[in-house]
């Protein structure tokens, strides 16, 4: 068994330099993601919307701390105002941390395959150039057993893989994501297996923060009413900031609160948003539902699987080249017809050559008809007509031999058949030359 020797000396240094100059995975990433800090943070293509989300959290909390909590601390009692302000700041930082964890990490992206999987079935035969070749087609779906229930998984043409159960391809990020829930524009990232926990904690903590600000704004209004012995409406006019925050948090809590309740239902039944909107389990059993307690334990009390992508690693040398195309009669599941065979290293047969064969056949037929009708043509004219027909026949045999040579090489490669196929052409050409020289000598002998 032959083993390739390792490079030595300058070759080893060159190999090390090439490895050092190889691009990192995040630099040649085929998805639509945005990377920061040399691949340490990954965001969706709409990651800029994250700034709007942060502003919508930080701005009302800042107003609350400056115009409500501080007034509450100065006008009434420091024992109440200071803890309220500190708690609001800490709660906001906690909420922003959860937002960053949900938006800046790998949601469960499945790496793409460099080549499609091997075809498993053969569907019919295709006749190409008189030779019948099998059409290899990947099945559109596969059956997978999940907890005793058969689940169909689909083939992804973009990632060239069969998606695992509960996996879907996000059209925005252009990635296949495990346990795909949805793509959240407020977070700017797909929500999947590795960040769903943090997404729900962010939504729920935002709901609690809205309720916190809403409640203490009313506390401040009641404090004003009790201190000045006025009606609640007059007390509200004395703190316009509280009125604005009450309206803002009241509207916001309907959105984030409703989202929190909806995802509580999804976690209790072990569904994803994508599955729920597709009505996937309305008429059949959910193979992932293991009971309310176990479903919640699966979300919050299990270890998060490591990422399948090493974004900061160097691209392997074999993956720096363009991926091979599926040759032969390979067919993608989503293609309606077979991919034509591509001959390696040779020019494909063109329609002009095929048309030339047809025109040559028509020309031969017209010449034969002309020779039958014209009986008064002299000897030299007959010789010229025969020579013309023989030249046309020679050209026809050459084109047909070339076409036959290409057909015989489909699927095998190599050029040894070319010499064998062109032997009749060479013999015919030699015969034509001999006939030409013979006719010329006879003409000279007769004095023509």
C-alpha positions in Angstrom: 0.0 0.0 0.0 1.5 3.3 -1.1 1.5 6.2 1.4 2.0 9.7 0.3 5.1 11.1 2.1 4.7 14.2 4.3 6.2 17.4 3.0 9.6 18.3 4.3 11.6 21.5 4.5 10.3 24.2 2.3 7.3 22.2 1.3 6.3 21.9 5.0 6.7 25.7 5.4 4.6 26.3 2.3 1.9 24.0 3.5 1.8 25.8 6.9 1.7 29.2 5.2 -1.2 28.0 3.0 -3.1 26.7 6.0 -2.5 30.0 7.8 -3.8 32.0 4.8 -6.9 29.8 4.5 -10.2 31.8 5.0 -12.3 31.2 8.1 -15.7 29.6 7.9 -17.6 32.8 8.7 -15.7 34.6 5.8 -17.1 32.2 3.2 -20.4 31.5 4.8 -23.1 30.9 2.3 -26.0 32.0 4.4 -27.3 35.5 4.8 -26.0 36.0 8.3 -24.0 38.9 9.7 -20.9 38.2 11.8 -19.2 40.4 14.4 -15.9 40.1 16.3 -14.4 37.6 13.8 -17.3 35.2 13.9 -17.9 35.2 17.7 -21.4 36.7 17.2 -23.8 35.7 14.5 -26.9 37.7 13.6 -29.6 37.5 11.0 -29.6 39.7 7.9 -32.1 42.0 9.6 -29.9 42.3 12.7 -30.2 46.1 12.5 -33.7 45.9 13.8 -32.1 44.9 17.1 -31.2 48.6 17.7 -34.9 49.5 17.5 -35.8 46.8 20.0 -33.1 48.0 22.4 -34.3 51.6 22.0 -38.0 50.6 22.7 -36.8 49.0 26.0 -34.1 51.5 27.2 -36.0 54.7 26.4 -39.1 54.2 28.6 -37.0 52.8 31.4 -34.8 55.9 31.3 -37.8 58.1 31.4 -39.2 56.1 34.3 -35.9 56.3 36.3 -35.5 60.1 35.6 -39.0 61.4 36.0 -40.9 58.8 38.1 -38.5 56.8 40.4 -36.3 59.9 41.1 -39.4 62.0 42.0 -40.7 59.2 44.1 -37.4 59.1 46.0 -37.1 62.9 46.4 -40.7 63.8 47.2 -41.7 60.9 49.5 -39.3 58.5 50.9 -35.8 57.3 50.0 -36.6 53.9 51.4 -39.0 53.4 48.5 -37.6 55.4 45.6 -34.0 54.1 45.6 -34.9 50.4 45.5 -37.4 51.0 42.8 -34.8 52.8 40.6 -32.1 50.1 41.2 -34.5 47.3 40.5 -35.6 48.9 37.2 -32.0 49.3 36.1 -31.0 45.7 37.0 -34.2 44.3 35.5 -33.5 46.2 32.2 -29.9 44.9 32.1 -31.1 41.4 32.6 -33.7 41.8 29.8 -31.0 43.1 27.4 -28.7 40.2 28.2 -31.4 37.7 27.3 -32.0 39.7 24.1 -28.3 39.4 23.2 -28.2 35.7 24.0 -31.2 35.1 21.8 -30.0 37.2 18.8 -26.3 36.7 18.7 -25.8 32.9 18.9 -26.2 30.0 16.5 -29.9 29.1 16.6 -29.1 25.5 15.5 -27.9 25.9 11.9 -27.2 22.6 10.2 -24.0 22.7 8.1 -24.5 22.4 4.4 -23.2 19.4 2.4 -20.6 20.1 -0.2 -22.2 17.4 -2.4 -25.6 15.9 -2.6 -26.2 12.5 -1.0 -25.9 9.3 -3.2 -29.1 8.6 -5.1 -31.0 5.6 -3.8 -33.6 4.9 -6.5 -33.7 4.8 -10.3 -36.8 6.2 -12.1 -37.1 5.1 -15.7 -34.5 5.4 -18.5 -33.7 8.3 -20.7 -32.6 7.8 -24.3 -29.7 10.1 -25.1 -28.1 9.8 -28.5 -29.6 6.3 -29.0 -28.1 5.0 -25.7 -30.5 4.4 -22.8 -29.1 5.7 -19.5 -30.8 5.4 -16.1 -32.1 8.5 -14.4 -30.9 8.7 -10.8 -33.3 10.7 -8.6 -33.2 11.4 -4.9 -36.6 10.8 -3.2 -38.4 14.0 -2.3 -39.1 12.8 1.3 -37.9 10.1 3.7 -39.7 8.3 6.5 -38.2 8.6 10.0 -39.5 6.8 13.1 -40.0 9.3 16.0 -41.3 7.7 19.2 -43.1 5.0 17.3 -44.7 7.4 14.8 -43.6 7.7 11.2 -42.5 11.3 10.3 -41.6 12.5 6.8 -38.5 14.6 6.4 -37.9 16.6 3.2 -34.9 17.1 1.1 -33.4 20.6 1.0 -32.0 21.5 -2.5 -30.1 24.5 -1.1 -28.3 22.7 1.7 -28.2 19.4 -0.2 -29.3 17.3 2.8 -32.4 15.6 4.3 -33.6 17.9 7.0 -33.8 16.2 10.5 -37.3 16.1 12.1 -38.6 19.5 13.1 -36.0 21.2 10.9 -36.9 23.8 8.3 -35.1 26.1 5.9 -35.4 29.8 6.8 -35.8 31.9 3.6 -34.5 35.0 5.4 -31.3 33.6 6.8 -31.0 31.0 4.1 -30.1 28.2 6.5 -31.6 25.0 7.7 -32.4 25.4 11.5 -33.0 22.6 13.9 -36.4 22.7 15.7 -37.2 25.8 13.7 -39.8 27.9 15.5 -39.9 31.2 13.5 -37.8 34.1 12.3 -38.3 37.0 14.7 -37.8 40.4 13.2 -37.6 42.1 16.6 -34.7 39.9 17.6 -33.2 39.8 14.1 -32.5 36.1 14.3 -34.0 32.7 13.7 -35.5 31.1 16.8 -34.5 27.4 17.0 -33.1 24.7 19.1 -30.2 26.6 20.7 -31.9 30.0 21.4 -35.6 29.2 22.0 -35.1 29.2 25.8 -33.5 32.6 25.8 -36.1 34.0 23.4 -38.9 33.0 25.7 -37.1 34.3 28.8 -36.6 37.6 27.0 -40.3 37.9 26.0 -41.4 37.0 29.5 -39.0 39.3 31.3 -40.1 42.1 29.0 -43.7 41.5 30.0 -42.7 41.7 33.7 -40.7 44.9 33.0 -43.8 46.5 31.4 -45.9 45.5 34.4 -43.2 46.8 36.8 -43.2 50.3 35.1 -46.9 50.4 34.7 -47.5 49.5 38.4 -45.1 52.0 39.9 -46.3 54.8 37.7 -49.7 54.3 39.3 -48.1 54.2 42.7 -46.5 57.6 42.1 -49.9 59.0 41.0 -51.6 57.7 44.1 -48.9 59.2 46.3 -49.5 62.6 44.7 -53.3 62.3 45.2 -52.9 61.3 48.9 -50.3 64.0 49.6 -52.3 66.9 48.1 -55.8 65.5 48.8 -56.9 65.9 45.2 -58.8 63.7 42.7 -57.0 61.0 40.7 -57.5 63.0 37.5 -55.8 66.1 38.9 -53.0 64.0 40.2 -52.5 62.5 36.8 -52.1 66.0 35.3 -49.2 66.7 37.6 -47.1 63.9 36.2 -47.4 63.7 32.4 -44.4 61.3 32.2 -46.4 58.7 34.2 -49.4 59.1 31.8 -47.2 58.5 28.8 -45.5 55.4 30.4 -48.9 54.0 31.5 -50.2 54.2 27.9 -47.0 52.8 26.4 -46.7 49.9 28.7 -50.4 49.1 28.5 -50.1 48.7 24.7 -46.8 46.8 24.9 -48.0 44.3 27.5 -50.7 43.1 25.2 -48.1 42.2 22.6 -45.4 40.7 24.7 -47.8 39.3 27.3 -49.9 37.6 24.6 -46.8 36.2 23.1 -45.7 34.8 26.4 -49.1 33.1 26.9 -49.0 31.7 23.4 -45.5 30.2 23.8 -46.6 28.8 27.2 -49.2 26.8 25.3 -46.7 25.7 22.7 -44.2 24.6 25.3 -46.9 22.7 27.2 -47.9 20.8 24.1 -44.3 20.6 22.7 -45.1 22.4 19.4 -43.3 25.1 17.5 -44.8 28.2 16.0 -44.1 26.8 12.5 -45.9 23.5 13.3 -48.8 25.2 14.9 -49.5 27.6 12.0 -49.2 24.7 9.6 -51.9 22.8 11.6 -49.5 19.9 11.7 -51.0 18.1 14.7 -54.7 18.9 14.3 -55.6 15.5 12.8 -52.8 13.3 14.0 -50.8 12.7 17.1 -47.8 14.8 18.1 -44.8 12.4 18.4 -42.9 14.9 20.5 -45.5 15.5 23.2 -44.3 13.7 26.4 -46.6 15.4 28.9 -46.6 19.0 30.3 -43.9 18.4 32.9 -41.4 16.7 30.6 -42.1 19.2 27.9 -41.1 22.1 30.1 -38.1 20.2 31.4 -37.0 19.7 27.8 -37.0 23.4 27.2 -35.6 24.8 30.5 -33.7 22.0 32.3 -31.7 20.2 29.6 -28.3 21.2 28.4 -28.1 23.2 25.2 -26.4 21.1 22.5 -23.1 22.6 21.1 -23.1 24.3 17.8 -22.4 22.2 14.7 -20.6 25.1 13.1 -17.1 26.3 14.0 -17.3 29.8 12.5 -13.8 30.8 13.4 -12.1 27.6 12.2 -10.1 27.5 8.9 -11.8 26.2 5.8 -10.5 22.7 5.0 -8.4 22.5 1.8 -10.8 20.2 0.1 -13.7 22.6 0.6 -12.0 25.6 -1.0 -12.8 24.4 -4.5 -16.1 24.6 -6.2 -18.4 21.7 -5.4 -18.8 19.1 -8.1 -21.9 19.1 -10.1 -24.1 16.1 -10.3 -23.2 14.4 -13.5 -24.6 11.6 -15.5 -28.4 11.1 -15.2 -28.6 12.5 -11.6 -31.9 14.4 -10.9 -32.8 16.6 -8.0 -36.1 15.8 -6.2 -37.5 19.1 -7.3 -36.5 19.0 -10.9 -39.1 18.0 -13.4 -36.7 16.5 -16.0 -33.4 14.9 -16.1 -30.2 16.8 -16.3 -28.5 16.2 -19.7 -25.3 14.3 -19.6 -22.2 16.5 -19.8 -19.2 15.0 -21.6 -16.0 15.6 -19.8 -13.2 17.1 -21.8 -15.1 17.2 -25.2 -17.2 19.6 -27.0 -20.9 18.7 -26.8 -22.9 17.9 -29.9 -24.5 21.0 -31.3 -27.8 21.5 -33.1 -25.9 22.8 -36.1 -24.1 19.5 -36.5 -27.4 17.6 -36.3 -28.9 20.0 -38.8 -25.9 19.5 -41.1 -26.6 15.7 -41.2 -30.2 16.4 -42.3 -29.2 18.9 -44.9 -26.5 16.4 -46.3 -29.2 13.7 -46.6 -31.5 16.0 -48.5 -28.6 17.1 -50.7 -27.8 13.5 -51.5 -31.4 12.8 -52.4 -31.6 15.8 -54.7 -28.4 14.9 -56.4 -29.6 11.4 -57.1 -32.8 12.7 -58.6 -30.9 15.1 -60.8 -28.6 12.3 -62.1 -31.7 10.2 -63.0 -33.4 13.0 -65.0 -30.3 14.3 -66.8 -29.3 11.5 -69.2 -27.5 13.8 -71.7 -24.7 14.8 -69.4 -21.2 14.1 -70.8 -18.7 11.8 -69.3 -16.8 14.6 -67.5 -20.1 15.9 -66.1 -21.0 12.4 -64.8 -17.7 12.1 -63.2 -18.1 15.5 -61.5 -21.5 14.6 -60.2 -20.2 11.3 -58.8 -17.3 13.1 -57.2 -19.7 15.6 -55.6 -21.9 12.9 -54.3 -18.9 11.0 -52.9 -17.6 14.2 -51.2 -21.0 14.8 -49.6 -21.1 11.2 -48.5 -17.6 11.4 -47.1 -18.7 14.5 -45.1 -21.8 12.8 -43.9 -19.8 9.8 -42.7 -17.3 12.1 -40.9 -20.1 13.9 -39.0 -21.9 10.7 -38.2 -18.6 9.1 -37.0 -18.0 12.1 -34.7 -21.5 11.9 -33.3 -21.2 8.1 -32.8 -17.8 8.7 -31.1 -19.4 11.1 -28.6 -22.3 8.8 -27.9 -20.0 5.9 -27.3 -18.0 7.9 -24.8 -20.9 9.0 -22.6 -20.6 7.6 -19.1 -17.2 6.0 -19.8 -14.6 8.6 -20.7 -11.4 7.9 -22.6 -10.6 8.5 -26.3 -9.4 5.1 -27.5 -12.7 4.6 -29.5 -12.1 7.6 -31.7 -9.4 6.0 -33.8 -11.4 2.8 -34.3 -14.6 4.8 -35.3 -12.8 7.0 -37.8 -11.2 4.0 -39.8 -14.2 3.8 -42.2 -14.0 7.5 -42.8 -10.3 7.3 -43.6 -10.9 4.3 -45.9 -13.7 6.1 -47.7 -11.5 9.2 -48.1 -8.7 7.1 -49.6 -11.2 5.4 -52.0 -12.4 8.9 -53.1 -8.9 10.0 -53.8 -8.2 6.9 -55.9 -11.3 7.4 -57.9 -10.5 11.0 -58.5 -7.0 10.2 -59.8 -8.4 7.4 -61.9 -10.9 9.6 -63.6 -8.3 12.2 -64.2 -6.0 9.7 -65.9 -8.8 8.3 -68.1 -9.7 11.8 -69.2 -6.1 12.5 -70.2 -6.0 9.2 -72.1 -9.1 10.0 -74.1 -7.8 13.5 -74.9 -10.5 15.3 -72.8 
